[in-house]
Amino acid sequence: MDTLMLSRIQFGANISFHILFPTITIALGWVLLFFKLRFNATGERKWMDAYLFWVKVFALSFAMGVVSGITMSFQFGTNWPGFMEKVGNIAGPLLAYEVMTAFFLEAVFLGIMLFGFSRVKNWVHTLATFLVAFGTTMSMFWILVLNSWMHTPQGFEMIDGVAHATNWLEIIFNPSLPYRFTHMALASGLTVAFLIAGISAFRLLWGDRSEAVKSALRVGVFLAAGLIPAQILMGDLHGLNTLEYQPQKVAAMEGNWETQSNVPLLLFALPNEETRSNDFEIGIPNGASLILKHKADGVVPGLNDFVAEDGTNLHPPVAPVFWSFRIMVGTGMAMLLLSWGTAVMIRRYGAGNLPKPVLWSLSGMAFSGWIATLAGWYTTEIGRQPWLVQGVVTTKEAVADVPPTMVLSTLILYLAIYAALTLAYMGTITYLAMKAARGEPLSNRKYPRSGEAEIAAISPAE
Protein backbone atom coordinates (compact mmCIF):
# COMPACT_ATOMS: atom_id res chain seq x y z
CA MET A 1 0.00 0.00 0.00
CA ASP A 2 1.16 3.52 -0.77
CA THR A 3 1.66 6.44 1.62
CA LEU A 4 -1.84 7.80 1.00
CA MET A 5 -3.64 4.60 1.95
CA LEU A 6 -1.39 3.91 4.94
CA SER A 7 -1.83 7.48 6.20
CA ARG A 8 -5.58 7.18 5.86
CA ILE A 9 -5.56 3.92 7.81
CA GLN A 10 -3.33 5.43 10.48
CA PHE A 11 -5.52 8.49 10.95
CA GLY A 12 -8.58 6.23 10.95
CA ALA A 13 -7.00 4.08 13.68
CA ASN A 14 -6.11 7.12 15.76
CA ILE A 15 -9.50 8.75 15.51
CA SER A 16 -11.27 5.43 16.10
CA PHE A 17 -9.42 4.99 19.37
CA HIS A 18 -9.81 8.62 20.41
CA ILE A 19 -13.54 8.92 19.72
CA LEU A 20 -14.36 6.07 22.09
CA PHE A 21 -13.65 8.18 25.16
CA PRO A 22 -15.26 11.56 24.37
CA THR A 23 -18.32 9.55 23.37
CA ILE A 24 -18.49 8.45 27.00
CA THR A 25 -17.46 11.67 28.77
CA ILE A 26 -19.81 13.97 26.84
CA ALA A 27 -23.00 12.34 28.13
CA LEU A 28 -21.60 10.84 31.34
CA GLY A 29 -20.90 14.33 32.67
CA TRP A 30 -24.61 15.16 32.44
CA VAL A 31 -25.61 11.83 34.02
CA LEU A 32 -23.25 12.58 36.91
CA LEU A 33 -24.90 15.97 37.30
CA PHE A 34 -28.27 14.19 37.44
CA PHE A 35 -27.00 11.85 40.17
CA LYS A 36 -25.67 14.81 42.16
CA LEU A 37 -28.87 16.82 41.84
CA ARG A 38 -30.94 13.83 42.92
CA PHE A 39 -28.69 13.43 45.96
CA ASN A 40 -29.03 17.14 46.78
CA ALA A 41 -32.81 16.96 46.48
CA THR A 42 -33.44 13.71 48.38
CA GLY A 43 -30.40 13.16 50.58
CA GLU A 44 -30.55 9.47 49.63
CA ARG A 45 -27.15 7.81 49.83
CA LYS A 46 -27.75 5.65 46.74
CA TRP A 47 -27.36 8.66 44.42
CA MET A 48 -23.98 9.61 45.89
CA ASP A 49 -22.86 5.99 45.70
CA ALA A 50 -23.79 5.98 42.02
CA TYR A 51 -21.97 9.30 41.55
CA LEU A 52 -18.80 8.06 43.26
CA PHE A 53 -18.65 4.93 41.12
CA TRP A 54 -19.31 6.58 37.76
CA VAL A 55 -17.08 9.58 38.40
CA LYS A 56 -14.18 7.11 38.43
CA VAL A 57 -15.21 5.90 34.98
CA PHE A 58 -15.47 9.52 33.86
CA ALA A 59 -11.97 10.33 35.12
CA LEU A 60 -10.48 7.29 33.40
CA SER A 61 -12.28 8.07 30.13
CA PHE A 62 -11.31 11.75 30.27
CA ALA A 63 -7.63 10.90 30.74
CA MET A 64 -7.66 8.44 27.84
CA GLY A 65 -9.41 10.96 25.61
CA VAL A 66 -6.89 13.72 26.34
CA VAL A 67 -3.84 11.54 25.68
CA SER A 68 -5.20 10.05 22.45
CA GLY A 69 -6.24 13.51 21.24
CA ILE A 70 -2.64 14.73 21.43
CA THR A 71 -1.57 12.01 19.01
CA MET A 72 -4.22 13.10 16.52
CA SER A 73 -3.09 16.72 16.52
CA PHE A 74 0.46 15.70 15.62
CA GLN A 75 -0.77 14.02 12.46
CA PHE A 76 -1.84 17.30 10.89
CA GLY A 77 1.87 18.05 10.58
CA THR A 78 3.36 14.60 10.13
CA ASN A 79 0.85 12.99 7.77
CA TRP A 80 -1.43 15.72 6.41
CA PRO A 81 0.49 18.99 6.00
CA GLY A 82 -1.60 19.92 2.95
CA PHE A 83 -4.69 20.20 5.15
CA MET A 84 -3.38 23.10 7.22
CA GLU A 85 -1.63 24.65 4.22
CA LYS A 86 -4.91 24.93 2.32
CA VAL A 87 -7.58 25.35 5.01
CA GLY A 88 -5.56 26.20 8.12
CA ASN A 89 -7.02 29.73 8.18
CA ILE A 90 -10.34 28.10 9.08
CA ALA A 91 -9.35 24.89 10.84
CA GLY A 92 -6.78 26.55 13.10
CA PRO A 93 -9.11 29.09 14.75
CA LEU A 94 -11.87 26.49 15.21
CA LEU A 95 -9.47 24.14 17.00
CA ALA A 96 -8.23 27.07 19.10
CA TYR A 97 -11.79 27.96 20.08
CA GLU A 98 -12.26 24.39 21.30
CA VAL A 99 -9.18 24.65 23.52
CA MET A 100 -9.99 28.12 24.89
CA THR A 101 -13.72 27.72 25.54
CA ALA A 102 -14.04 24.04 26.34
CA PHE A 103 -10.83 22.27 27.31
CA PHE A 104 -9.71 24.97 29.75
CA LEU A 105 -13.16 24.87 31.36
CA GLU A 106 -12.95 21.11 31.82
CA ALA A 107 -9.38 21.21 33.09
CA VAL A 108 -10.04 23.94 35.66
CA PHE A 109 -13.08 22.33 37.29
CA LEU A 110 -12.26 18.64 36.81
CA GLY A 111 -10.12 18.53 39.96
CA ILE A 112 -12.95 19.97 42.07
CA MET A 113 -15.39 17.50 40.55
CA LEU A 114 -13.14 14.49 41.21
CA PHE A 115 -11.59 15.34 44.57
CA GLY A 116 -13.48 18.27 46.06
CA PHE A 117 -16.75 16.73 47.24
CA SER A 118 -15.46 16.64 50.83
CA ARG A 119 -13.39 19.83 50.61
CA VAL A 120 -15.68 22.49 49.15
CA LYS A 121 -19.24 23.61 49.70
CA ASN A 122 -21.85 21.30 48.25
CA TRP A 123 -23.08 23.90 45.75
CA VAL A 124 -19.51 24.50 44.52
CA HIS A 125 -19.05 20.81 43.85
CA THR A 126 -22.40 20.66 42.04
CA LEU A 127 -21.44 23.72 39.98
CA ALA A 128 -18.10 22.13 39.09
CA THR A 129 -19.89 19.02 37.88
CA PHE A 130 -22.15 21.17 35.69
CA LEU A 131 -19.24 23.15 34.24
CA VAL A 132 -17.28 20.00 33.39
CA ALA A 133 -20.34 18.53 31.67
CA PHE A 134 -20.90 21.80 29.82
CA GLY A 135 -17.23 21.90 28.84
CA THR A 136 -17.33 18.42 27.29
CA THR A 137 -20.38 19.43 25.26
CA MET A 138 -18.72 22.64 24.07
CA SER A 139 -15.66 20.64 23.09
CA MET A 140 -17.86 18.38 20.98
CA PHE A 141 -19.52 21.44 19.44
CA TRP A 142 -16.30 23.01 18.16
CA ILE A 143 -14.86 19.74 16.86
CA LEU A 144 -18.10 19.02 15.01
CA VAL A 145 -18.16 22.57 13.62
CA LEU A 146 -14.86 21.83 11.89
CA ASN A 147 -15.91 18.35 10.84
CA SER A 148 -19.26 19.54 9.52
CA TRP A 149 -17.58 22.39 7.62
CA MET A 150 -15.33 19.82 5.94
CA HIS A 151 -18.47 18.05 4.70
CA THR A 152 -20.52 21.14 3.81
CA PRO A 153 -18.06 24.05 3.48
CA GLN A 154 -19.55 27.56 3.53
CA GLY A 155 -18.45 31.14 4.25
CA PHE A 156 -15.01 31.15 2.58
CA GLU A 157 -13.20 31.95 -0.65
CA MET A 158 -10.13 30.41 -2.25
CA ILE A 159 -7.22 32.79 -2.96
CA ASP A 160 -4.15 31.25 -4.60
CA GLY A 161 -5.28 27.80 -3.49
CA VAL A 162 -5.74 28.79 0.17
CA ALA A 163 -9.11 29.09 1.94
CA HIS A 164 -9.88 32.45 3.57
CA ALA A 165 -12.88 33.03 5.82
CA THR A 166 -15.47 35.51 4.58
CA ASN A 167 -18.29 34.80 7.04
CA TRP A 168 -17.60 33.04 10.34
CA LEU A 169 -21.29 32.59 11.13
CA GLU A 170 -21.71 30.63 7.88
CA ILE A 171 -18.61 28.60 8.68
CA ILE A 172 -19.75 27.75 12.22
CA PHE A 173 -23.42 27.20 11.46
CA ASN A 174 -22.86 25.35 8.19
CA PRO A 175 -25.73 23.30 6.69
CA SER A 176 -24.85 19.94 8.25
CA LEU A 177 -23.86 21.11 11.77
CA PRO A 178 -27.33 20.94 13.42
CA TYR A 179 -27.86 17.37 12.23
CA ARG A 180 -24.33 16.17 12.92
CA PHE A 181 -24.18 17.78 16.38
CA THR A 182 -27.55 16.40 17.49
CA HIS A 183 -26.80 12.97 16.02
CA MET A 184 -23.49 12.79 17.89
CA ALA A 185 -24.97 14.06 21.15
CA LEU A 186 -27.64 11.37 21.01
CA ALA A 187 -25.01 8.76 20.13
CA SER A 188 -23.05 9.76 23.23
CA GLY A 189 -26.20 9.53 25.33
CA LEU A 190 -26.96 6.04 24.05
CA THR A 191 -23.36 4.92 24.55
CA VAL A 192 -23.45 6.03 28.18
CA ALA A 193 -26.96 4.68 28.76
CA PHE A 194 -25.97 1.17 27.67
CA LEU A 195 -22.64 1.39 29.49
CA ILE A 196 -24.41 2.26 32.76
CA ALA A 197 -27.13 -0.34 32.21
CA GLY A 198 -24.61 -3.02 31.18
CA ILE A 199 -22.17 -2.49 34.05
CA SER A 200 -25.03 -2.24 36.55
CA ALA A 201 -26.48 -5.51 35.22
CA PHE A 202 -23.02 -7.08 35.57
CA ARG A 203 -22.88 -5.95 39.20
CA LEU A 204 -26.32 -7.48 39.84
CA LEU A 205 -25.11 -10.76 38.36
CA TRP A 206 -22.20 -10.63 40.81
CA GLY A 207 -24.61 -10.33 43.70
CA ASP A 208 -24.66 -6.57 44.25
CA ARG A 209 -28.18 -5.83 45.55
CA SER A 210 -27.55 -2.24 46.58
CA GLU A 211 -30.06 0.48 45.84
CA ALA A 212 -27.34 2.42 44.03
CA VAL A 213 -26.87 -0.23 41.37
CA LYS A 214 -30.62 -0.72 40.94
CA SER A 215 -31.15 3.03 40.53
CA ALA A 216 -28.27 3.30 38.05
CA LEU A 217 -29.70 0.39 36.05
CA ARG A 218 -33.08 2.11 35.87
CA VAL A 219 -31.48 5.37 34.76
CA GLY A 220 -29.47 3.62 32.04
CA VAL A 221 -32.37 1.61 30.65
CA PHE A 222 -34.92 4.42 30.65
CA LEU A 223 -32.40 6.87 29.21
CA ALA A 224 -31.68 4.43 26.38
CA ALA A 225 -35.38 3.76 25.78
CA GLY A 226 -36.06 7.48 25.52
CA LEU A 227 -33.08 8.39 23.32
CA ILE A 228 -33.22 5.62 20.72
CA PRO A 229 -36.44 6.82 19.01
CA ALA A 230 -35.02 10.35 18.90
CA GLN A 231 -31.82 8.99 17.36
CA ILE A 232 -33.75 7.11 14.68
CA LEU A 233 -35.64 10.30 13.78
CA MET A 234 -32.46 12.38 13.75
CA GLY A 235 -30.72 9.76 11.64
CA ASP A 236 -33.46 10.10 9.04
CA LEU A 237 -33.14 13.91 9.03
CA HIS A 238 -29.35 13.66 8.83
CA GLY A 239 -29.70 11.31 5.88
CA LEU A 240 -31.92 13.77 4.02
CA ASN A 241 -29.38 16.53 4.64
CA THR A 242 -26.61 14.26 3.35
CA LEU A 243 -28.69 13.46 0.26
CA GLU A 244 -28.87 17.17 -0.52
CA TYR A 245 -25.17 17.97 -0.06
CA GLN A 246 -23.38 14.63 -0.57
CA PRO A 247 -25.59 12.46 -2.80
CA GLN A 248 -22.67 10.19 -3.71
CA LYS A 249 -22.35 9.18 -0.06
CA VAL A 250 -26.03 8.23 0.12
CA ALA A 251 -25.69 6.26 -3.12
CA ALA A 252 -22.86 4.26 -1.53
CA MET A 253 -24.86 3.75 1.67
CA GLU A 254 -27.75 2.35 -0.38
CA GLY A 255 -25.57 0.38 -2.80
CA ASN A 256 -27.41 2.07 -5.67
CA TRP A 257 -25.49 2.28 -8.97
CA GLU A 258 -27.99 3.85 -11.35
CA THR A 259 -30.06 6.99 -10.81
CA GLN A 260 -33.61 5.63 -10.90
CA SER A 261 -36.98 5.52 -9.22
CA ASN A 262 -38.52 2.71 -7.13
CA VAL A 263 -35.17 1.92 -5.51
CA PRO A 264 -35.31 -0.98 -3.02
CA LEU A 265 -33.96 -0.76 0.51
CA LEU A 266 -31.13 -3.28 0.44
CA LEU A 267 -30.85 -5.40 3.57
CA PHE A 268 -27.94 -7.41 2.18
CA ALA A 269 -25.82 -6.99 -0.94
CA LEU A 270 -22.35 -7.63 -2.33
CA PRO A 271 -21.24 -4.40 -4.07
CA ASN A 272 -18.76 -4.98 -6.90
CA GLU A 273 -16.86 -1.88 -8.01
CA GLU A 274 -15.26 -3.66 -10.96
CA THR A 275 -18.60 -4.50 -12.60
CA ARG A 276 -20.27 -1.45 -10.99
CA SER A 277 -23.17 -3.54 -9.81
CA ASN A 278 -24.22 -5.72 -6.90
CA ASP A 279 -23.42 -9.41 -7.30
CA PHE A 280 -26.24 -10.38 -4.96
CA GLU A 281 -28.87 -8.42 -3.08
CA ILE A 282 -31.89 -8.80 -0.84
CA GLY A 283 -34.07 -5.77 -0.40
CA ILE A 284 -37.47 -4.31 0.39
CA PRO A 285 -39.14 -3.03 -2.79
CA ASN A 286 -39.28 0.78 -3.04
CA GLY A 287 -37.85 1.07 0.48
CA ALA A 288 -34.96 3.45 -0.30
CA SER A 289 -37.20 5.69 -2.38
CA LEU A 290 -39.74 5.85 0.43
CA ILE A 291 -37.14 6.72 3.07
CA LEU A 292 -35.15 9.23 1.02
CA LYS A 293 -37.89 10.78 -1.11
CA HIS A 294 -40.97 9.85 0.95
CA LYS A 295 -42.66 8.35 -2.10
CA ALA A 296 -42.37 4.94 -3.73
CA ASP A 297 -41.38 6.27 -7.16
CA GLY A 298 -38.87 8.80 -5.80
CA VAL A 299 -35.65 9.10 -7.81
CA VAL A 300 -32.50 8.17 -5.87
CA PRO A 301 -29.04 9.17 -7.18
CA GLY A 302 -26.74 6.42 -8.42
CA LEU A 303 -22.99 5.95 -8.10
CA ASN A 304 -22.45 5.92 -11.87
CA ASP A 305 -23.27 9.62 -11.95
CA PHE A 306 -20.10 10.33 -9.97
CA VAL A 307 -17.34 9.23 -12.31
CA ALA A 308 -14.90 11.66 -13.97
CA GLU A 309 -14.31 11.66 -17.74
CA ASP A 310 -10.99 9.87 -17.25
CA GLY A 311 -12.75 7.11 -15.31
CA THR A 312 -11.69 8.29 -11.83
CA ASN A 313 -14.29 7.69 -9.16
CA LEU A 314 -15.71 10.81 -7.56
CA HIS A 315 -17.62 8.67 -5.10
CA PRO A 316 -16.36 6.86 -1.97
CA PRO A 317 -15.39 3.18 -1.84
CA VAL A 318 -18.75 1.44 -1.79
CA ALA A 319 -18.36 -1.70 0.35
CA PRO A 320 -17.00 -0.02 3.54
CA VAL A 321 -19.70 2.65 3.48
CA PHE A 322 -22.45 0.16 2.62
CA TRP A 323 -21.56 -2.26 5.42
CA SER A 324 -20.66 0.25 8.13
CA PHE A 325 -24.04 1.91 7.63
CA ARG A 326 -25.82 -1.42 8.12
CA ILE A 327 -23.79 -2.24 11.23
CA MET A 328 -24.81 1.11 12.71
CA VAL A 329 -28.48 0.60 11.89
CA GLY A 330 -28.45 -3.03 13.05
CA THR A 331 -26.89 -2.09 16.37
CA GLY A 332 -29.48 0.65 16.78
CA MET A 333 -32.32 -1.81 16.21
CA ALA A 334 -30.84 -4.14 18.85
CA MET A 335 -30.66 -1.19 21.24
CA LEU A 336 -34.29 -0.36 20.57
CA LEU A 337 -35.55 -3.87 21.25
CA LEU A 338 -33.44 -4.46 24.36
CA SER A 339 -34.05 -1.07 25.98
CA TRP A 340 -37.80 -1.07 25.42
CA GLY A 341 -38.21 -4.68 26.47
CA THR A 342 -36.14 -4.15 29.61
CA ALA A 343 -37.98 -0.92 30.46
CA VAL A 344 -41.29 -2.80 30.39
CA MET A 345 -39.91 -5.52 32.68
CA ILE A 346 -38.48 -2.95 35.12
CA ARG A 347 -41.85 -1.24 35.33
CA ARG A 348 -43.51 -4.60 36.03
CA TYR A 349 -40.99 -6.45 38.20
CA GLY A 350 -38.47 -3.84 39.38
CA ALA A 351 -34.79 -3.42 38.47
CA GLY A 352 -33.65 -5.94 41.08
CA ASN A 353 -35.82 -8.76 39.75
CA LEU A 354 -34.83 -8.90 36.08
CA PRO A 355 -34.28 -12.40 34.66
CA LYS A 356 -30.67 -13.48 34.25
CA PRO A 357 -30.89 -13.68 30.41
CA VAL A 358 -31.87 -9.99 30.37
CA LEU A 359 -29.03 -9.07 32.70
CA TRP A 360 -26.56 -10.99 30.55
CA SER A 361 -27.93 -9.29 27.43
CA LEU A 362 -27.47 -5.87 29.01
CA SER A 363 -23.95 -6.81 30.10
CA GLY A 364 -23.12 -7.95 26.57
CA MET A 365 -24.42 -4.66 25.16
CA ALA A 366 -22.46 -2.50 27.63
CA PHE A 367 -20.08 -1.28 24.92
CA SER A 368 -22.51 -1.53 22.01
CA GLY A 369 -22.53 2.27 21.76
CA TRP A 370 -18.90 2.10 20.69
CA ILE A 371 -19.80 -0.23 17.83
CA ALA A 372 -22.62 1.98 16.60
CA THR A 373 -20.55 5.16 16.94
CA LEU A 374 -17.57 3.76 15.06
CA ALA A 375 -19.77 2.35 12.31
CA GLY A 376 -21.53 5.69 11.93
CA TRP A 377 -18.23 7.55 11.95
CA TYR A 378 -16.83 5.28 9.21
CA THR A 379 -19.97 5.83 7.15
CA THR A 380 -19.55 9.58 7.45
CA GLU A 381 -15.80 9.88 6.96
CA ILE A 382 -15.15 7.18 4.37
CA GLY A 383 -18.25 8.45 2.60
CA ARG A 384 -16.54 11.83 2.08
CA GLN A 385 -13.78 10.31 -0.06
CA PRO A 386 -12.01 11.24 -2.28
CA TRP A 387 -12.46 14.66 -0.67
CA LEU A 388 -10.83 15.86 2.53
CA VAL A 389 -12.86 19.07 2.36
CA GLN A 390 -15.85 18.46 0.09
CA GLY A 391 -15.23 20.05 -3.31
CA VAL A 392 -12.17 21.96 -2.06
CA VAL A 393 -9.26 19.68 -1.15
CA THR A 394 -8.83 16.00 -2.00
CA THR A 395 -7.21 13.58 0.40
CA LYS A 396 -4.46 12.95 -2.13
CA GLU A 397 -3.56 16.66 -2.27
CA ALA A 398 -3.07 16.89 1.49
CA VAL A 399 -0.98 13.79 2.28
CA ALA A 400 2.67 14.13 3.26
CA ASP A 401 5.46 12.95 0.96
CA VAL A 402 7.07 10.42 3.28
CA PRO A 403 8.17 6.82 2.68
CA PRO A 404 5.39 4.24 3.08
CA THR A 405 7.61 2.12 5.35
CA MET A 406 7.79 4.98 7.86
CA VAL A 407 4.00 5.27 8.01
CA LEU A 408 3.62 1.49 8.22
CA SER A 409 6.01 1.17 11.16
CA THR A 410 4.20 3.84 13.19
CA LEU A 411 0.82 2.37 12.21
CA ILE A 412 1.79 -1.05 13.59
CA LEU A 413 3.03 0.57 16.81
CA TYR A 414 -0.17 2.59 17.19
CA LEU A 415 -2.38 -0.46 16.65
CA ALA A 416 -0.48 -2.50 19.22
CA ILE A 417 -0.63 0.25 21.85
CA TYR A 418 -4.30 1.00 21.18
CA ALA A 419 -5.28 -2.66 21.43
CA ALA A 420 -3.49 -2.96 24.77
CA LEU A 421 -4.98 0.28 26.12
CA THR A 422 -8.51 -0.66 25.05
CA LEU A 423 -8.25 -4.01 26.83
CA ALA A 424 -6.77 -2.30 29.89
CA TYR A 425 -9.58 0.27 29.92
CA MET A 426 -12.31 -2.35 29.69
CA GLY A 427 -10.52 -4.50 32.25
CA THR A 428 -10.28 -1.59 34.67
CA ILE A 429 -14.00 -0.84 34.44
CA THR A 430 -14.75 -4.54 34.98
CA TYR A 431 -12.46 -4.54 38.03
CA LEU A 432 -14.22 -1.47 39.46
CA ALA A 433 -17.59 -3.14 38.93
CA MET A 434 -16.46 -6.36 40.64
CA LYS A 435 -14.97 -4.38 43.51
CA ALA A 436 -18.23 -2.49 44.00
CA ALA A 437 -20.22 -5.73 43.73
CA ARG A 438 -18.16 -7.24 46.57
CA GLY A 439 -19.27 -4.33 48.73
CA GLU A 440 -15.87 -2.70 49.09
CA PRO A 441 -16.39 0.98 49.98
CA LEU A 442 -15.92 3.62 47.30
CA SER A 443 -15.15 6.25 49.93
CA ASN A 444 -14.59 6.35 53.68
CA ARG A 445 -16.50 9.60 54.09
CA LYS A 446 -20.10 10.20 55.02
CA TYR A 447 -22.36 12.23 52.81
CA PRO A 448 -24.44 15.30 53.65
CA ARG A 449 -28.15 14.94 54.02
CA SER A 450 -30.56 17.27 52.30
CA GLY A 451 -30.29 20.79 53.71
CA GLU A 452 -26.69 20.56 55.01
CA ALA A 453 -24.52 23.28 53.57
CA GLU A 454 -21.07 21.74 53.50
CA ILE A 455 -19.58 18.32 52.90
CA ALA A 456 -16.34 19.37 54.58
CA ALA A 457 -18.01 19.34 57.99
CA ILE A 458 -18.75 15.61 57.84
CA SER A 459 -16.96 13.25 60.19
CA PRO A 460 -14.06 11.52 58.44
CA ALA A 461 -15.17 7.90 58.66
CA GLU A 462 -18.19 5.74 59.27
N, C-alpha and C positions, 0 to 999 in steps of 0.2 A: 504494500500500500504506500501511496505517496504521502508527502508532508501534509497536504490539504486534508486527506481522509483521516490520517493519524491525529492531526490537531483537532479536527472535529470530534473524534472519539474521545480524545483527552478532555476537551472542554465539556463534552457531554457527561463524562464520568465525574468530573469535578462538580458540575452543577447538580448532577443527580444525587451525589452524596450531600452536598450543602443544603439542598432544598428540603431534605428530610427533617431538619431540625427547626428552621423557621416555621415550617408547616405545623409543628407542635407548639412552639412558643407563642405564635400569634394568637391562637384561640385559647391556649391554656392560661395565659395571663388573665383573660376575662373570666374564665371559670374560677380561677383562684380568687379574683375579686368577688365573685358570687359567693364562694365559700366564706370569705371574710365578712361580707355584709350579712349573711345569714347568721354567722356567729355573733356579730354585733347586735343583731335584732333579737335573737332568741337566747343567747348565752348558753346554748347547748354545746357541750364539749365535742360532739361528733363532727361538727363543722370545722372546728380548729384541728382536730385529728386529720380530717381529710385535707385541710390546707397544708399541714405540716408534711404529710406524705407527698403530695403532688408538687409542692414547691421544690422539693429535692429533684424531682423529674424535670421541672422547669429549669433549675440551675444547671443540671447536667446538659440538657438540650441547648440552652443558651450558650454554654461554653463551647460545645461542639460546633454550633452554628458560626460563632465568631471566628474560630480557628480555621474552619474550612472556607469561610468567606475570604480570608486573607489570601489563600492560595488562588482563588478565582481572580482576584484583582491583579495579581502578578501576570496572569496570562494575557491581559490586554497588551502588555509590552513584549512578552516572550513569544507568544504564538500569533497574536492578532494586531500587530502594530498599525495595519491599514485602517482598522476600525477607528482608533483615536485620531489618526491623521486626517480622515475624511469627515467624521462626525463628532470629533472631540469637543467642538464648540458647544454642542448640545448635550452629549453624554456626560462630559466632565462636570458641568454645573449641576445636573440632576443627581449624580452620585454624591456631589458635595452637599447638596441639600439633604440627602438621606443621612449623611454623617452628622451634620450640624443640628438638624431638627429632631432626629429620631435616635440615633445611636448614642449621642451624648446624654439624652434624656434617660435612656435605659441604663447607661453606665452609672449615672449619678445616683439614681434611686434604687438600683438593684441591690446594693449592699444593705440598705435599710429594709428592703423587702425580705431579704434572706436571713439577716442576722439581727434586725432591730426590733422584733416583736416584743422582746422583754426589756428593751433599753430605751424606747421612745414612747410617747403618748400613743394611745390606741388609734386616734384619728390620724396621726402622722404616718403610722404604719399602713393604715387603710389607704391613705392618699398616695403613699409610695407604690402600693400595689396597683392602684389605678394608673399612675403615671408610667409605670413600666409596661402595663398592658397597652396603654395609649401609644407609647413609644414603639412597641413592636408593630402595631398597626400602621403607624406613620412610616416606619421603615419599609413595610410591604408596599405602601402607597407609592413612595418615590421609586422603588425598584420597578414596580409595575408601570409607572409612568414611562420610564425609559424603555422597558420591554414592549409596551403597547405602541409607543412611538415608532419603534423599529418595525412593527407590523403595519401600522397605519400612519406613516409620517405626514405631519402637517406643520404649518407655521415656520417654514424655512425657505432659503433659496441657496442654490449652488453657485459659488463663485470660484472659478479656476479649480473645479473638482473638490471643493471643500464646502461643507454645509455651514450656513450662517443663519442664526435665529432671526426671524422677522416678527414673530408673535408668540411670546412665551405662553400665553393662555391657550392658544391653539396647540402648542406642543404638549403642554401638561394635560389638557382635557381633550386629547385626540379621540377620534371616533370609537376606538375599541376599548379605551380605558374603563368606562363604567361597567362594561360586561366582564372584562378580564379581572378587574379588581373585585367585583362581587363574586364572581365564580371562584376566585382563589380564596377569598375570605370564607366562603361556605365550605370549600374543600378543607381548609384548616379546621373549621368547626367540626366537620365530620371525622377528620383524622383524630382529633382530640376526644371526641365523643366515643368513638370505638376503642381508643386506647384506654380511656377511663373505664368504660364498661368491661373491656376484655381483661384488664389487670384486676379489677374488682371481682370479676367472676373467678379468676384464677385464685384470688385470696379466699373466696368462699369455698372453692374446691379443696383448699389446704386447711379448711376448718376455721377460718376467721369468721366469727359470727357477730362482730362488732357492729354497732349502729353506723359508724363512720363508713365502713365498706358498703353496707346496704344503701346508705344515702348516696354515696358516690356512684354506685351501680345505677340507681334510679336516675340520677342526673345525666349520666352518660347515655343511657338508653333513650330517655325522653328527648334529650337534646338531638340525638341522631334521628329519631323518628320525626322530629319537627323540621330538621334541616334538609333531609333528603328530598322531600317534595319540592322545596324551594330550589335546591340544586338542579333538579331535573328541569324545572321551568327556566332557570337561568341558563342552563346548558343549551336549551332550545333557542333562547334569545341570542346567546353568544354565537350559535351556529348560523343564525340568520345574518348577524353582523359580519361574520366571516365570509358568508356567501356573497355579500355585497362588495367587500374589499379584497378578498383573497379567494376567488372562486376556484382556482386550481387546487387549493388545499381541500376544499369541500369535495371536489371531484375525486381526489385521492382517498379521502375518508370514506366515500361511498363506493369506490372501485368502479366508477362510471367513466367509460372511455369515449363515448360519443354523446354530443349534445343532443338531447331528445326529450320527449315527453313520456309520461307513464313509466317512470324509472322505478324499478323495484328496490325495496330496502333489503340489502344483502346481509343475511345472517352469517353466511360462510362463503368464502370465495378464495381462489388461488390466482391473484393477479400476476400476469406475465408481461413484463415490459418489453420483451423481445418481440412477441406477437402483437403487443398492445391490445390485449384482450384478457379475459378471465378464463382459465382452463376449466374451472368448475365453479358453480355457484348455486347457492340455495337462498332464496329471497322471498319476501312478501310482496306480491304484486302492487305496484303503484305506491309503495310505502315511502320511498325517498321523495317522490313528488309531493305526497301529502304533507310530509314533515317540513320540507324546505319551501314549498310553494303554496301549501295549504289547499291544494286541489289535485285530484288524481291525474289530470293531464298537464300538470305543471312541467315546464321545460327546465331541466337540470343541466348545468354545464358539464362538458366532457373533457377528459385529459388531452384528447387529440387536438383540441383548440389551442393548446399551450406548447407548441413546438415551433422553434425558430426555423427560418428558411434553410439553414445549413443542417437541420436535423437535430440541433441541440435542444434538450428538454428544458422548457421554462416552467415545469411543474416539479414537485418534490418526488423523491423515490416513493413508489406507491405502496409496496408491501409493508414497510415499517409504519407508515401513517394509517393504513387500513387496519392493521392488527392492533396497534396501540389504542386506537379509538375504540375498538370492540372490547379490549381488556378493561378500559375505563368504564364503559357502559355496563359491561357484565358485572364488574365489581360493585357498581352503583346499584344494580338490581338486587344483588345479594345483600347489600346494606339495607335496602328498602324492606325486603322480606324479613330479615332477621330483626331489625329494629322494631318494626311494627308488630311482628308476632310476639317478641319479648315484652313490648310495652303492654300488650293485651294481657299477657300472663302475669306481669307485675301488678297490674290493676286488679286482677282477680285473686292471685295467691300471695302477693307480696314479694319483695326482692329477695328475701331470705329463704323462700320456698320454691325457687325455680328448679326444674328437673335438671339432672346432671348433663344430659345431652345439650340442653340450651346453654348451660354454663361453659361446656367445652366448646360449643360453637362460638360463643362470645370471646372466649380465650383465643381461639384460632383466628378470629377476625380482629384481634387487638391492633395489629399493624396493617390492616387492610387499607387504611387511608393512604399509607405510603404507596401501595401498589396503584391505587386509582390516581393519585397525584402525579406519580412518575409517568404513568401511561398518558394522562392528559397533557403533561408537559412535553412528552415526546411528540404527541400529535401536533401540538402547537408549534414547536421549534423545528422539528424535521419538516413539518408542513410548510415552513417559510422558504425552504431551499428552492432554487439556488441563491436566494437573496439573503444577505445579512441584514440590510435595511431595505425593506420592500421597495423595489423600483429605483433604488439609489446606489447601493453598494452590494456587489455579489460577495459571497463567501470567499471565492477564489481571489478576488482583488485585495482582500484584507489579510490573508495568511502570510506569516513570516517566511522568509527564504532561509530555512535552516535544514540541515540534513535529516532525512526521515529516521535514521538510526537514533539520533538524539531525542526526537519526540517519542520514539518507541520505547527507549530505555526509561524515560520519565513516566510514560504511561503505565508501564508494567509496575514501577515502584508505587505510583499512585494507587493502582488497583489493589495491590497487596496491602498497603496501609489502610485503605478504605474498607476492605473486607474485614480486616482485623478490628478496626475501630467500630464498625457496625455490629459485629458479634459482641464486642466488649460492651457497647452501649445497651444492647438488648439483654445481655447477661446481667448487667448492673441493675437494670430495672426489675428483672426477674428476682434477683437477690433481695432488692428492697421489698418487693412484694412478699417474698417468703419470710423475710425478717418480720415484717408487720403482721403476717398471718400467724407467726409463732407467739405474737403478743409482746415482742420486745418493744420497749418504749421508744417513741420518736423524739421525745424531749423529757427532761427531768423537771420542767417547770409547770406550775399550775397556770390556768388561764383565767382571765377576768370574766366575771359574770356581767350580764347586761346592766348598764348603768355605771360601772366602775370606770374611772377616767384613765387610769394608767395601768399598763402591764408591768411596769418596772417595780411597782409596789408589792408584787406578789411574792410570797415566800418561796425560797429557792428550790425546794424539793417537796415531793409528796410523801 
